[in-house]
Amino acid sequence: MTQFFSVTCGVCAPQGFYADGLNCGLRPGDQPDLAFIRSEIPCDVAATFTANRFQAAPLLHAKERLGQKSQGVIINAKNANAMTAQAGIEAVQAVLERVPFENPLMSSTGVIGVPLPVEKIVAGIERFDFSAQNPDAAAQAILTTDRWDKQIAFEVETDSGRFTIGAMAKGAGMIAPQLATMLCFVTTDAAVPQAALQQHLEESMVHSFNAISVDGDMSTNDSVFIYANGLSGVYEPEAFGEVLKRALHYLALEMVRDGEGAKKLAAFEVRGAASDQEAQKAAKMLSNSLLVKTALFGEDPNWGRLAATIGAAQVRCDPDTLSIAIGEVVLYDRGQNCMDASIEVRAAKVLAGESFKITCDLGQGEGRFVAYGCDLGYEYVQINADYRT
Amino acid sequence: MTQFFSVTCGVCAPQGFYADGLNCGLRPGDQPDLAFIRSEIPCDVAATFTANRFQAAPLLHAKERLGQKSQGVIINAKNANAMTAQAGIEAVQAVLERVPFENPLMSSTGVIGVPLPVEKIVAGIERFDFSAQNPDAAAQAILTTDRWDKQIAFEVETDSGRFTIGAMAKGAGMIAPQLATMLCFVTTDAAVPQAALQQHLEESMVHSFNAISVDGDMSTNDSVFIYANGLSGVYEPEAFGEVLKRALHYLALEMVRDGEGAKKLAAFEVRGAASDQEAQKAAKMLSNSLLVKTALFGEDPNWGRLAATIGAAQVRCDPDTLSIAIGEVVLYDRGQNCMDASIEVRAAKVLAGESFKITCDLGQGEGRFVAYGCDLGYEYVQINADYRT
């Protein structure tokens, strides 16, 4: 029997992992802007990267090394090291040469097209105590426009023993249909073979980071890394897969909740679709629609915009089989508009909450998908109209 | 030799066309909300409609009658008559029964899912003088969140005689990748056969209404109609096609300029793409990107967002062959970031204007497309957070 418990310590929760963050001068003030995660022994590593054709230098560098074991990763905020040509790759190499553990990787987030400040980062690396366990400082170092750090860890008891998974992430802006600037780092002492690790990671992406949207854009730097050092000696595939999914799902929802300027977390459940793929297409379209997002911001139970968006998704649907509900309040039921003053008040009350579900049943089959999105208000515009200054 | 002149009178410019608008109580105040266009004699009609799967009742009604000649159209604002089931179709029939000319069609824009106020509209129809020529009142009647009416007309001199094209449109919100709530009505006295009329219309859509974006959403009601009564007796295919393209292009750009809350009109030219299709894909992605739109609003020459969006478009591209310019100011040139303080000031000055071009040369081939978009600011949110009230 498998049991699992939520624990603190983020990426340092599994055996043999160390992490810290410090300010090396990439951003003003005291907030850390440089982090490391290190394992006592080299790890198997799996990763997924942005589908953007212009992948940043640290991604291009890491992709070449994914077959090899790695002992850890260096992460910086405020500079994406993207669109920086060969000089960008050389900057990654110059930084990693100074890291005192085996085959380090790098990950970056921030402004595109500006040369990486190698000297500041190297000076920061020299100040690190690589035996420190300050997961909070590491989690804070990787943030950009996030309002809070995002961490989770689970301890898992199985019949063959105990293992632990820890994780930290950053998100906020540019959260997109296909994974956008979000970074996520998972550590585990489970003894997962590299190929299985990659497969677990890809399976866990579908209903977590690939199901969320803040603004439909896609960054050059999105990356999810998982480091497995095997120190627990335990690998129970089913338990590992389930807990990894749970951890990534939690962090993905945290990202949406912390979407730039977001005040509301909406789960868009499309069911009764002709297939899961069509459900996914329609659910993502809903979570990306500007008109839906602004209606959520206005707490306006405007089911017409939901219907129009489903119609625009080019999936099999029919007004006579469609039903739409906000929370438990049915607004449109297979050809019938159910809206009246009392229904409108009840639906608006659901939308006044911080999180809620919107259900669209297409009445075409058994396909189902839940996508997560947020409202879009003035703060999103304010944050993005002048991000660089 | 063909010459053409811009004239006034909108849809009444061609011979034998009448139009007017009045307020029948669909909206408060005096602004017209109901319009007609009528031709002296029945016309050949061509039309294109939204790709939304939930097409509104007037579209479903009109599509069944497109093969037949029609003498004109009734248009109402404030109620889309969409998602109204069989009752919606019956409402269209009930309205059109009262129209005193041959085979009238209907077109509607406004809120989704609310029964059409048939009695108000019928009472309005009874007040119309169907021999009036008030194109301005008609053009104002069809507006929703538009700030100004949109009309144009051209008189065309050809070797075989003179013909005229007139048009009016409404747009503003929900202007989308594949044509979204926008309505456009074209009248002409050219003697164009019905099949040719449909082909001219579809060809004219590509670089006009299908090249613009305000928010990437797609309405249930978008329609473009063209009525040809043949009274000039003239049909010169090349001249007709050219002038129709010019008229629709003008109206499409007017829609973007009048996008909800928009202050800036941006032409996104993607050239050097591997194909015209890929250029179109990348150009439309640029015009739809929220991060690009908010950067325009902030007058921030953030070429990194432009590059990231092109990378996300999944077209053939390479950082070493890509160039990006705002107006004439080159910001990124085949692997080189050209930004410095002086370039930044010059580029920001271009963005401070009301309209400008952004050019992305992919350096991959000869493909080219220009898409048109606008900025997205606080007013967009304000307009859309509570559209219904």
Interface residues (C-beta under 8 A of the other chain):
Chain A: A51 N52 R53 F54 Q55 A80 A82 M83 T84 A85 V111 I112 G113 V114 G173 M174 A176 A180 D215 G216 D217 M218 S219 T220 N288 S289 L290 L291 T294 A295 F297 G298 D300 N302 W303 G304 R305 A307 A308 T309 I310 G311 A312 A313 Q314 V315 C317 P319 D320 Y332 G335 Q336 N337 M339 L376 G377 Y378 Y380 V381 Q382 N384 A385 D386 Y387 R388 T389
Chain B: A51 N52 R53 F54 Q55 A80 A82 M83 T84 A85 V111 I112 G113 V114 G173 M174 A176 Q178 A180 D215 G216 D217 M218 S219 T220 S289 L290 L291 T294 A295 F297 G298 D300 N302 W303 G304 R305 A307 A308 T309 I310 G311 A312 A313 Q314 V315 C317 P319 D320 Y332 G335 Q336 N337 M339 L376 G377 Y378 Y380 V381 N384 A385 D386 Y387 R388 T389
